Amino acid sequence: MIELYYWPTPNGHKITLFLEEAGLDYTIHPVDISAGDQFKPDFLAFSPNNRMPAIIDTASADGGEAITVFESGAILLYLADKTGRFIPADVRGRKTVTEWLFWQMGGLGPMAGQNHHFVQYAPERIPYAMTRYVNETNRLYGVLNRRLAGRTFVAGDDYSIADMAIYPWIVPWQRQQQNLDDFPDLKRWFEAVAARPATIRAYAKGEPLRNRPTVTEEGKKILFGQTANNSPTIK
């Protein structure tokens, strides 16, 4: 059983995408990031960066005690290795999937995240920052569009954890000030992933939580005001 600590954000959706595709048994434990659930001591014990998603695998492959994993990319790699699915066994194929997984983790995710922050949430409208991150998001969409030319999925013919990592960060393309019609190969891929039954099921899992606001005014203070010395303590 996979115990999934989750909120319906792009990083949270990555993991439900995998779990639904693989048909693994899992239980969702909501981590309301706007309410500060990520700072509760029980959660910090296995997710020390106070971020979700995180998992506890109570049926580890080695038969030992439960395994905890934090960071969405690490979770995807762990689950792929556990199941032997959605990552190639050969060294070259695995290399390609991990390249694009890390491209999302180090590029698309952080840049689109800053795009979201300065365009949607920042208390001040800072034109330079807004333009900077909207443009960088656009550049990354271009990289992905070129990669998908002549390919069914990001790493080739087979759906992989690279696709699962990237897709949720394209879902909010309108909020990111992008136009999918400008990226025809990306759009084709995006629509194909969106139509997968497991994708539909994964996003449905988050719907009951989406009715609760992810970022309230009080939540902004929790999410965007942290330093090493002032992270809140939540009992």
PyRosetta script that sets phi, psi and omega in degrees:
from pyrosetta import init, pose_from_sequence

init()
pose = pose_from_sequence("MIELYYWPTPNGHKITLFLEEAGLDYTIHPVDISAGDQFKPDFLAFSPNNRMPAIIDTASADGGEAITVFESGAILLYLADKTGRFIPADVRGRKTVTEWLFWQMGGLGPMAGQNHHFVQYAPERIPYAMTRYVNETNRLYGVLNRRLAGRTFVAGDDYSIADMAIYPWIVPWQRQQQNLDDFPDLKRWFEAVAARPATIRAYAKGEPLRNRPTVTEEGKKILFGQTANNSPTIK")
pose.set_psi(1, 135.5)
pose.set_omega(1, 175.0)
pose.set_phi(2, -101.5)
pose.set_psi(2, 121.7)
pose.set_omega(2, 173.2)
pose.set_phi(3, -92.9)
pose.set_psi(3, 112.5)
pose.set_omega(3, -174.5)
pose.set_phi(4, -105.0)
pose.set_psi(4, 121.9)
pose.set_omega(4, 175.7)
pose.set_phi(5, -98.0)
pose.set_psi(5, 117.8)
pose.set_omega(5, -155.2)
pose.set_phi(6, -149.9)
pose.set_psi(6, 150.8)
pose.set_omega(6, 165.6)
pose.set_phi(7, -144.0)
pose.set_psi(7, 148.0)
pose.set_omega(7, -172.3)
pose.set_phi(8, -76.4)
pose.set_psi(8, 68.1)
pose.set_omega(8, 173.4)
pose.set_phi(9, -111.1)
pose.set_psi(9, 171.9)
pose.set_omega(9, 177.5)
pose.set_phi(10, -52.8)
pose.set_psi(10, -43.7)
pose.set_omega(10, -179.3)
pose.set_phi(11, -68.7)
pose.set_psi(11, -35.5)
pose.set_omega(11, 176.1)
pose.set_phi(12, -65.9)
pose.set_psi(12, -41.4)
pose.set_omega(12, -178.5)
pose.set_phi(13, -63.3)
pose.set_psi(13, -30.1)
pose.set_omega(13, 178.9)
pose.set_phi(14, -52.5)
pose.set_psi(14, -42.5)
pose.set_omega(14, -171.9)
pose.set_phi(15, -77.8)
pose.set_psi(15, -39.4)
pose.set_omega(15, 176.2)
pose.set_phi(16, -66.4)
pose.set_psi(16, -31.0)
pose.set_omega(16, 174.2)
pose.set_phi(17, -58.0)
pose.set_psi(17, -48.4)
pose.set_omega(17, -179.5)
pose.set_phi(18, -64.5)
pose.set_psi(18, -48.3)
pose.set_omega(18, -174.4)
pose.set_phi(19, -62.5)
pose.set_psi(19, -37.7)
pose.set_omega(19, 177.9)
pose.set_phi(20, -71.1)
pose.set_psi(20, -40.6)
pose.set_omega(20, 177.9)
pose.set_phi(21, -62.7)
pose.set_psi(21, -41.6)
pose.set_omega(21, -175.6)
pose.set_phi(22, -82.3)
pose.set_psi(22, -14.8)
pose.set_omega(22, -178.7)
pose.set_phi(23, 69.9)
pose.set_psi(23, 27.9)
pose.set_omega(23, 178.7)
pose.set_phi(24, -78.8)
pose.set_psi(24, 146.1)
pose.set_omega(24, 173.2)
pose.set_phi(25, -72.0)
pose.set_psi(25, 132.5)
pose.set_omega(25, 178.3)
pose.set_phi(26, -152.5)
pose.set_psi(26, 156.4)
pose.set_omega(26, 176.8)
pose.set_phi(27, -123.3)
pose.set_psi(27, 132.5)
pose.set_omega(27, 178.6)
pose.set_phi(28, -91.3)
pose.set_psi(28, 130.7)
pose.set_omega(28, 171.2)
pose.set_phi(29, -113.6)
pose.set_psi(29, 107.4)
pose.set_omega(29, -177.4)
pose.set_phi(30, -62.4)
pose.set_psi(30, 137.0)
pose.set_omega(30, 174.5)
pose.set_phi(31, -119.8)
pose.set_psi(31, 94.4)
pose.set_omega(31, -176.3)
pose.set_phi(32, -74.2)
pose.set_psi(32, 99.6)
pose.set_omega(32, -172.5)
pose.set_phi(33, -71.5)
pose.set_psi(33, -21.8)
pose.set_omega(33, 177.5)
pose.set_phi(34, -79.8)
pose.set_psi(34, -22.1)
pose.set_omega(34, 177.7)
pose.set_phi(35, -91.8)
pose.set_psi(35, -8.1)
pose.set_omega(35, 178.1)
pose.set_phi(36, 90.3)
pose.set_psi(36, 17.6)
pose.set_omega(36, 179.7)
pose.set_phi(37, -58.5)
pose.set_psi(37, -25.8)
pose.set_omega(37, -176.9)
pose.set_phi(38, -71.1)
pose.set_psi(38, -6.6)
pose.set_omega(38, 179.0)
pose.set_phi(39, -103.7)
pose.set_psi(39, 3.7)
pose.set_omega(39, 178.9)
pose.set_phi(40, -69.2)
pose.set_psi(40, 137.7)
pose.set_omega(40, -176.1)
pose.set_phi(41, -54.6)
pose.set_psi(41, -38.8)
pose.set_omega(41, -179.1)
pose.set_phi(42, -62.6)
pose.set_psi(42, -36.3)
pose.set_omega(42, 178.8)
pose.set_phi(43, -75.0)
pose.set_psi(43, -42.5)
pose.set_omega(43, -179.8)
pose.set_phi(44, -63.2)
pose.set_psi(44, -22.4)
pose.set_omega(44, -179.5)
pose.set_phi(45, -61.9)
pose.set_psi(45, -28.0)
pose.set_omega(45, 178.8)
pose.set_phi(46, -125.8)
pose.set_psi(46, -0.3)
pose.set_omega(46, 174.1)
pose.set_phi(47, -133.3)
pose.set_psi(47, 74.8)
pose.set_omega(47, -168.5)
pose.set_phi(48, -67.7)
pose.set_psi(48, -13.7)
pose.set_omega(48, 177.3)
pose.set_phi(49, -87.8)
pose.set_psi(49, 11.4)
pose.set_omega(49, -177.2)
pose.set_phi(50, 43.1)
pose.set_psi(50, 49.2)
pose.set_omega(50, 176.0)
pose.set_phi(51, -134.8)
pose.set_psi(51, 146.1)
pose.set_omega(51, 169.3)
pose.set_phi(52, -105.1)
pose.set_psi(52, 160.7)
pose.set_omega(52, 7.5)
pose.set_phi(53, -83.1)
pose.set_psi(53, 163.6)
pose.set_omega(53, 170.2)
pose.set_phi(54, -148.8)
pose.set_psi(54, 157.6)
pose.set_omega(54, 179.1)
pose.set_phi(55, -132.8)
pose.set_psi(55, 156.6)
pose.set_omega(55, 165.6)
pose.set_phi(56, -122.2)
pose.set_psi(56, 121.0)
pose.set_omega(56, 177.2)
pose.set_phi(57, -97.2)
pose.set_psi(57, 106.7)
pose.set_omega(57, -176.4)
pose.set_phi(58, -84.2)
pose.set_psi(58, -4.5)
pose.set_omega(58, 177.8)
pose.set_phi(59, -127.6)
pose.set_psi(59, 67.1)
pose.set_omega(59, -176.0)
pose.set_phi(60, -64.0)
pose.set_psi(60, 150.1)
pose.set_omega(60, -176.6)
pose.set_phi(61, -63.1)
pose.set_psi(61, -27.8)
pose.set_omega(61, -178.5)
pose.set_phi(62, -87.0)
pose.set_psi(62, 0.5)
pose.set_omega(62, 178.1)
pose.set_phi(63, 75.5)
pose.set_psi(63, 5.7)
pose.set_omega(63, -179.4)
pose.set_phi(64, -88.4)
pose.set_psi(64, -159.7)
pose.set_omega(64, -179.1)
pose.set_phi(65, -66.8)
pose.set_psi(65, 164.8)
pose.set_omega(65, -177.3)
pose.set_phi(66, -55.5)
pose.set_psi(66, 145.0)
pose.set_omega(66, 178.9)
pose.set_phi(67, -108.8)
pose.set_psi(67, 132.2)
pose.set_omega(67, 175.4)
pose.set_phi(68, -105.8)
pose.set_psi(68, 144.7)
pose.set_omega(68, 178.6)
pose.set_phi(69, -140.1)
pose.set_psi(69, 130.1)
pose.set_omega(69, 171.2)
pose.set_phi(70, -119.1)
pose.set_psi(70, 165.9)
pose.set_omega(70, -172.6)
pose.set_phi(71, 79.0)
pose.set_psi(71, 122.5)
pose.set_omega(71, -171.0)
pose.set_phi(72, -61.0)
pose.set_psi(72, -39.3)
pose.set_omega(72, 178.8)
pose.set_phi(73, -65.1)
pose.set_psi(73, -41.5)
pose.set_omega(73, 177.9)
pose.set_phi(74, -64.5)
pose.set_psi(74, -37.5)
pose.set_omega(74, 178.8)
pose.set_phi(75, -64.7)
pose.set_psi(75, -44.6)
pose.set_omega(75, 179.2)
pose.set_phi(76, -60.9)
pose.set_psi(76, -44.4)
pose.set_omega(76, 178.1)
pose.set_phi(77, -63.2)
pose.set_psi(77, -42.2)
pose.set_omega(77, 179.5)
pose.set_phi(78, -60.9)
pose.set_psi(78, -47.4)
pose.set_omega(78, -177.7)
pose.set_phi(79, -68.1)
pose.set_psi(79, -37.0)
pose.set_omega(79, 177.5)
pose.set_phi(80, -62.9)
pose.set_psi(80, -43.4)
pose.set_omega(80, 179.0)
pose.set_phi(81, -69.0)
pose.set_psi(81, -37.1)
pose.set_omega(81, -179.8)
pose.set_phi(82, -62.3)
pose.set_psi(82, -42.1)
pose.set_omega(82, -174.1)
pose.set_phi(83, -95.6)
pose.set_psi(83, -17.1)
pose.set_omega(83, -173.5)
pose.set_phi(84, 69.1)
pose.set_psi(84, 29.1)
pose.set_omega(84, -176.2)
pose.set_phi(85, -129.9)
pose.set_psi(85, 152.3)
pose.set_omega(85, 173.3)
pose.set_phi(86, 66.0)
pose.set_psi(86, 19.5)
pose.set_omega(86, 168.4)
pose.set_phi(87, -150.9)
pose.set_psi(87, 132.5)
pose.set_omega(87, -177.2)
pose.set_phi(88, -65.8)
pose.set_psi(88, 151.7)
pose.set_omega(88, 177.2)
pose.set_phi(89, -81.7)
pose.set_psi(89, -27.0)
pose.set_omega(89, -177.8)
pose.set_phi(90, -77.6)
pose.set_psi(90, 151.1)
pose.set_omega(90, -172.2)
pose.set_phi(91, -63.1)
pose.set_psi(91, -36.8)
pose.set_omega(91, -177.6)
pose.set_phi(92, -73.1)
pose.set_psi(92, -42.0)
pose.set_omega(92, 178.1)
pose.set_phi(93, -65.8)
pose.set_psi(93, -41.4)
pose.set_omega(93, 178.6)
pose.set_phi(94, -63.7)
pose.set_psi(94, -40.0)
pose.set_omega(94, 178.1)
pose.set_phi(95, -57.5)
pose.set_psi(95, -45.2)
pose.set_omega(95, -177.7)
pose.set_phi(96, -65.3)
pose.set_psi(96, -44.0)
pose.set_omega(96, 179.2)
pose.set_phi(97, -62.0)
pose.set_psi(97, -44.1)
pose.set_omega(97, -178.5)
pose.set_phi(98, -69.0)
pose.set_psi(98, -32.4)
pose.set_omega(98, 174.9)
pose.set_phi(99, -56.7)
pose.set_psi(99, -48.6)
pose.set_omega(99, -175.6)
pose.set_phi(100, -77.0)
pose.set_psi(100, -27.6)
pose.set_omega(100, 171.4)
pose.set_phi(101, -62.6)
pose.set_psi(101, -46.3)
pose.set_omega(101, -179.0)
pose.set_phi(102, -72.8)
pose.set_psi(102, -27.4)
pose.set_omega(102, 173.0)
pose.set_phi(103, -60.0)
pose.set_psi(103, -42.5)
pose.set_omega(103, 177.2)
pose.set_phi(104, -67.9)
pose.set_psi(104, -46.0)
pose.set_omega(104, -175.9)
pose.set_phi(105, -64.6)
pose.set_psi(105, -38.0)
pose.set_omega(105, -175.9)
pose.set_phi(106, -96.7)
pose.set_psi(106, -14.5)
pose.set_omega(106, -174.8)
pose.set_phi(107, -123.6)
pose.set_psi(107, -75.1)
pose.set_omega(107, -173.3)
pose.set_phi(108, -58.1)
pose.set_psi(108, -45.9)
pose.set_omega(108, -178.3)
pose.set_phi(109, -61.8)
pose.set_psi(109, -55.8)
pose.set_omega(109, -179.7)
pose.set_phi(110, -62.3)
pose.set_psi(110, -40.8)
pose.set_omega(110, -178.0)
pose.set_phi(111, -70.2)
pose.set_psi(111, -43.8)
pose.set_omega(111, 176.6)
pose.set_phi(112, -66.1)
pose.set_psi(112, -33.8)
pose.set_omega(112, 177.1)
pose.set_phi(113, -63.5)
pose.set_psi(113, -41.7)
pose.set_omega(113, 175.6)
pose.set_phi(114, -67.9)
pose.set_psi(114, -35.6)
pose.set_omega(114, 172.8)
pose.set_phi(115, -55.3)
pose.set_psi(115, -52.4)
pose.set_omega(115, 179.2)
pose.set_phi(116, -56.2)
pose.set_psi(116, -44.6)
pose.set_omega(116, -175.0)
pose.set_phi(117, -63.1)
pose.set_psi(117, -53.0)
pose.set_omega(117, -173.1)
pose.set_phi(118, -75.6)
pose.set_psi(118, -27.5)
pose.set_omega(118, 179.8)
pose.set_phi(119, -85.2)
pose.set_psi(119, -36.5)
pose.set_omega(119, -171.7)
pose.set_phi(120, -103.2)
pose.set_psi(120, -38.8)
pose.set_omega(120, -164.7)
pose.set_phi(121, -116.2)
pose.set_psi(121, -23.1)
pose.set_omega(121, -174.1)
pose.set_phi(122, -60.7)
pose.set_psi(122, 135.8)
pose.set_omega(122, -178.8)
pose.set_phi(123, -68.2)
pose.set_psi(123, -21.1)
pose.set_omega(123, 176.5)
pose.set_phi(124, -114.7)
pose.set_psi(124, 140.6)
pose.set_omega(124, 174.2)
pose.set_phi(125, -83.0)
pose.set_psi(125, 110.6)
pose.set_omega(125, -177.6)
pose.set_phi(126, -112.5)
pose.set_psi(126, 96.6)
pose.set_omega(126, -172.8)
pose.set_phi(127, -55.4)
pose.set_psi(127, -40.6)
pose.set_omega(127, -179.1)
pose.set_phi(128, -60.4)
pose.set_psi(128, -48.2)
pose.set_omega(128, -178.3)
pose.set_phi(129, -64.1)
pose.set_psi(129, -41.9)
pose.set_omega(129, 180.0)
pose.set_phi(130, -61.6)
pose.set_psi(130, -48.0)
pose.set_omega(130, -179.4)
pose.set_phi(131, -65.0)
pose.set_psi(131, -41.7)
pose.set_omega(131, -179.3)
pose.set_phi(132, -56.1)
pose.set_psi(132, -50.0)
pose.set_omega(132, -173.4)
pose.set_phi(133, -82.5)
pose.set_psi(133, -30.1)
pose.set_omega(133, 173.0)
pose.set_phi(134, -64.8)
pose.set_psi(134, -42.4)
pose.set_omega(134, 179.4)
pose.set_phi(135, -66.9)
pose.set_psi(135, -40.0)
pose.set_omega(135, 179.9)
pose.set_phi(136, -68.0)
pose.set_psi(136, -38.3)
pose.set_omega(136, 173.9)
pose.set_phi(137, -59.4)
pose.set_psi(137, -43.0)
pose.set_omega(137, 179.2)
pose.set_phi(138, -61.4)
pose.set_psi(138, -42.5)
pose.set_omega(138, 178.4)
pose.set_phi(139, -59.9)
pose.set_psi(139, -43.8)
pose.set_omega(139, -178.8)
pose.set_phi(140, -67.3)
pose.set_psi(140, -36.3)
pose.set_omega(140, 173.3)
pose.set_phi(141, -59.1)
pose.set_psi(141, -39.3)
pose.set_omega(141, 178.9)
pose.set_phi(142, -64.6)
pose.set_psi(142, -40.9)
pose.set_omega(142, 176.9)
pose.set_phi(143, -59.5)
pose.set_psi(143, -46.2)
pose.set_omega(143, -178.5)
pose.set_phi(144, -66.9)
pose.set_psi(144, -40.5)
pose.set_omega(144, 178.9)
pose.set_phi(145, -60.2)
pose.set_psi(145, -43.4)
pose.set_omega(145, 178.6)
pose.set_phi(146, -66.4)
pose.set_psi(146, -37.8)
pose.set_omega(146, 179.4)
pose.set_phi(147, -62.8)
pose.set_psi(147, -36.9)
pose.set_omega(147, -174.6)
pose.set_phi(148, -83.2)
pose.set_psi(148, -6.9)
pose.set_omega(148, 177.8)
pose.set_phi(149, -62.0)
pose.set_psi(149, 119.6)
pose.set_omega(149, 179.5)
pose.set_phi(150, 77.6)
pose.set_psi(150, 7.4)
pose.set_omega(150, 179.1)
pose.set_phi(151, -123.6)
pose.set_psi(151, 144.0)
pose.set_omega(151, 176.8)
pose.set_phi(152, -73.8)
pose.set_psi(152, -44.8)
pose.set_omega(152, -179.7)
pose.set_phi(153, -129.3)
pose.set_psi(153, 174.4)
pose.set_omega(153, -171.0)
pose.set_phi(154, -60.4)
pose.set_psi(154, -40.7)
pose.set_omega(154, -177.1)
pose.set_phi(155, -96.0)
pose.set_psi(155, 1.6)
pose.set_omega(155, 179.1)
pose.set_phi(156, 138.3)
pose.set_psi(156, -132.8)
pose.set_omega(156, -175.4)
pose.set_phi(157, -81.4)
pose.set_psi(157, -21.5)
pose.set_omega(157, -171.7)
pose.set_phi(158, -108.4)
pose.set_psi(158, 139.1)
pose.set_omega(158, 174.4)
pose.set_phi(159, -65.7)
pose.set_psi(159, 137.4)
pose.set_omega(159, -174.0)
pose.set_phi(160, -144.0)
pose.set_psi(160, 177.7)
pose.set_omega(160, 177.4)
pose.set_phi(161, -64.7)
pose.set_psi(161, -19.9)
pose.set_omega(161, 174.7)
pose.set_phi(162, -64.9)
pose.set_psi(162, -43.8)
pose.set_omega(162, 177.2)
pose.set_phi(163, -63.7)
pose.set_psi(163, -41.7)
pose.set_omega(163, -179.8)
pose.set_phi(164, -63.2)
pose.set_psi(164, -35.0)
pose.set_omega(164, 179.7)
pose.set_phi(165, -72.3)
pose.set_psi(165, -38.1)
pose.set_omega(165, -172.8)
pose.set_phi(166, -82.2)
pose.set_psi(166, -41.7)
pose.set_omega(166, -172.1)
pose.set_phi(167, -52.1)
pose.set_psi(167, -48.9)
pose.set_omega(167, -176.4)
pose.set_phi(168, -62.1)
pose.set_psi(168, -22.4)
pose.set_omega(168, 178.6)
pose.set_phi(169, -83.9)
pose.set_psi(169, -9.6)
pose.set_omega(169, 173.6)
pose.set_phi(170, -94.7)
pose.set_psi(170, -23.3)
pose.set_omega(170, -178.7)
pose.set_phi(171, -50.8)
pose.set_psi(171, -45.1)
pose.set_omega(171, 179.9)
pose.set_phi(172, -86.7)
pose.set_psi(172, 41.8)
pose.set_omega(172, -175.2)
pose.set_phi(173, -60.0)
pose.set_psi(173, -33.7)
pose.set_omega(173, -179.8)
pose.set_phi(174, -68.9)
pose.set_psi(174, -40.9)
pose.set_omega(174, 177.0)
pose.set_phi(175, -63.8)
pose.set_psi(175, -26.6)
pose.set_omega(175, 179.8)
pose.set_phi(176, -85.5)
pose.set_psi(176, 5.8)
pose.set_omega(176, 177.9)
pose.set_phi(177, 64.5)
pose.set_psi(177, 37.1)
pose.set_omega(177, 179.3)
pose.set_phi(178, -114.4)
pose.set_psi(178, 165.0)
pose.set_omega(178, 178.6)
pose.set_phi(179, -130.9)
pose.set_psi(179, 112.2)
pose.set_omega(179, -176.8)
pose.set_phi(180, -63.2)
pose.set_psi(180, -24.2)
pose.set_omega(180, 178.6)
pose.set_phi(181, -64.4)
pose.set_psi(181, -19.5)
pose.set_omega(181, 177.2)
pose.set_phi(182, -78.1)
pose.set_psi(182, -9.3)
pose.set_omega(182, -174.2)
pose.set_phi(183, -132.7)
pose.set_psi(183, 75.9)
pose.set_omega(183, -169.8)
pose.set_phi(184, -61.6)
pose.set_psi(184, -37.5)
pose.set_omega(184, 179.6)
pose.set_phi(185, -72.4)
pose.set_psi(185, -38.1)
pose.set_omega(185, 174.5)
pose.set_phi(186, -62.3)
pose.set_psi(186, -44.3)
pose.set_omega(186, -178.8)
pose.set_phi(187, -61.8)
pose.set_psi(187, -42.9)
pose.set_omega(187, 178.2)
pose.set_phi(188, -58.7)
pose.set_psi(188, -48.4)
pose.set_omega(188, 177.9)
pose.set_phi(189, -61.1)
pose.set_psi(189, -46.2)
pose.set_omega(189, -177.9)
pose.set_phi(190, -58.1)
pose.set_psi(190, -45.9)
pose.set_omega(190, -179.4)
pose.set_phi(191, -66.6)
pose.set_psi(191, -35.1)
pose.set_omega(191, 178.3)
pose.set_phi(192, -66.6)
pose.set_psi(192, -43.0)
pose.set_omega(192, 179.1)
pose.set_phi(193, -67.6)
pose.set_psi(193, -40.8)
pose.set_omega(193, -179.6)
pose.set_phi(194, -60.5)
pose.set_psi(194, -30.9)
pose.set_omega(194, -176.7)
pose.set_phi(195, -83.8)
pose.set_psi(195, -8.5)
pose.set_omega(195, -179.6)
pose.set_phi(196, -65.0)
pose.set_psi(196, 134.2)
pose.set_omega(196, 179.7)
pose.set_phi(197, -53.9)
pose.set_psi(197, -38.8)
pose.set_omega(197, -179.6)
pose.set_phi(198, -66.3)
pose.set_psi(198, -34.6)
pose.set_omega(198, 176.9)
pose.set_phi(199, -64.5)
pose.set_psi(199, -44.3)
pose.set_omega(199, 179.6)
pose.set_phi(200, -61.1)
pose.set_psi(200, -44.6)
pose.set_omega(200, 178.9)
pose.set_phi(201, -64.9)
pose.set_psi(201, -41.3)
pose.set_omega(201, -178.1)
pose.set_phi(202, -61.8)
pose.set_psi(202, -44.7)
pose.set_omega(202, -179.1)
pose.set_phi(203, -71.0)
pose.set_psi(203, -29.6)
pose.set_omega(203, 176.2)
pose.set_phi(204, -64.1)
pose.set_psi(204, -31.5)
pose.set_omega(204, 178.9)
pose.set_phi(205, -60.5)
pose.set_psi(205, -31.0)
pose.set_omega(205, -177.8)
pose.set_phi(206, -87.1)
pose.set_psi(206, -12.5)
pose.set_omega(206, -173.9)
pose.set_phi(207, -58.5)
pose.set_psi(207, -43.6)
pose.set_omega(207, 179.9)
pose.set_phi(208, -59.5)
pose.set_psi(208, -26.2)
pose.set_omega(208, -178.4)
pose.set_phi(209, -88.7)
pose.set_psi(209, -21.6)
pose.set_omega(209, -176.5)
pose.set_phi(210, -68.9)
pose.set_psi(210, -17.9)
pose.set_omega(210, 177.8)
pose.set_phi(211, -72.4)
pose.set_psi(211, -15.5)
pose.set_omega(211, 176.1)
pose.set_phi(212, -96.5)
pose.set_psi(212, 127.4)
pose.set_omega(212, -174.2)
pose.set_phi(213, -60.3)
pose.set_psi(213, 131.7)
pose.set_omega(213, 179.3)
pose.set_phi(214, -71.0)
pose.set_psi(214, -38.7)
pose.set_omega(214, -176.0)
pose.set_phi(215, -131.0)
pose.set_psi(215, 97.8)
pose.set_omega(215, 171.8)
pose.set_phi(216, -86.7)
pose.set_psi(216, 173.1)
pose.set_omega(216, 177.4)
pose.set_phi(217, -61.5)
pose.set_psi(217, -41.4)
pose.set_omega(217, 177.2)
pose.set_phi(218, -68.1)
pose.set_psi(218, -35.9)
pose.set_omega(218, 179.2)
pose.set_phi(219, -63.7)
pose.set_psi(219, -33.8)
pose.set_omega(219, 178.1)
pose.set_phi(220, -60.0)
pose.set_psi(220, -36.8)
pose.set_omega(220, 179.3)
pose.set_phi(221, -64.7)
pose.set_psi(221, -36.9)
pose.set_omega(221, 179.4)
pose.set_phi(222, -72.5)
pose.set_psi(222, -44.5)
pose.set_omega(222, -172.9)
pose.set_phi(223, -76.4)
pose.set_psi(223, -36.5)
pose.set_omega(223, -168.0)
pose.set_phi(224, -113.7)
pose.set_psi(224, 4.0)
pose.set_omega(224, -176.6)
pose.set_phi(225, -115.1)
pose.set_psi(225, 19.4)
pose.set_omega(225, -173.9)
pose.set_phi(226, -84.3)
pose.set_psi(226, 141.3)
pose.set_omega(226, 165.9)
pose.set_phi(227, -131.1)
pose.set_psi(227, -177.2)
pose.set_omega(227, 179.4)
pose.set_phi(228, -63.7)
pose.set_psi(228, -24.2)
pose.set_omega(228, -172.1)
pose.set_phi(229, -108.7)
pose.set_psi(229, -3.9)
pose.set_omega(229, -175.5)
pose.set_phi(230, -130.7)
pose.set_psi(230, 23.4)
pose.set_omega(230, 174.0)
pose.set_phi(231, -65.0)
pose.set_psi(231, 136.3)
pose.set_omega(231, -176.2)
pose.set_phi(232, -67.4)
pose.set_psi(232, 154.1)
pose.set_omega(232, 172.8)
pose.set_phi(233, -105.4)
pose.set_psi(233, 119.9)
pose.set_omega(233, -177.6)
pose.set_phi(234, -113.7)
pose.set_psi(234, 124.2)
pose.set_omega(234, -179.0)
pose.set_phi(235, -84.4)
pose.dump_pdb("model.pdb")
